[in-house]
């Protein structure tokens, strides 16, 4: 099944190949995001089926979409959404899981493994929340630039980790596809530049580790987030965060938590108001 992802603010201005057989999923914590509402209305003009994934009951997207799934995260006080993000990803993964069952892609043994991993999430997240992120934060909070690298699913996890860090700490942070480093961006690595590498996708881990070696050779201070089944030489890791090995659908939810916590601790070290970052609003209601 072909799936494409778009930034809502760009979606309405591009050529869209959608029709009555297309499902357009609109994701918004508040349900009042202006660009996402505009995209919803555009999709309906094309007669596409629409599904809203929102947190706020009775919001505009919830009312206007053909279907709605409430993530039930409760009131999100912080501007930089964390629990709503986690439940949005969980909701999407459950949709993917169900479609996989319907289409016969997920077999019985994998079905049981994924279900087991979902049930483990509350306990595993609780453990991860208790890890000591303060010591890592103290080593990087004065940095001017921090970079995240990863591949495939790990790259997507990096995107959220980097966003949270820049939102609440005001440190310049960027995510790079690890395999693209040699195409120019590795020139930004200086002595002691923090590089946070996410290595949880076993099928591509060896390639990402090779990229870690490249930044380490150029003086980077490396913080590695990896699953316990992936082996990385000690000399490549200035700091190491390990999480349990889970199936892809559950791992994406678990792996973001350490990056969110690290962003929190960096902002705390800097003395900033973590719940109310400067220049940001809870709902983006204008374009």
Order of alpha helices (4+ residues) and beta strands (2+ residues): alpha-beta-alpha-beta-alpha-beta-alpha-alpha-alpha-beta-alpha-beta-beta-alpha-beta-beta-alpha
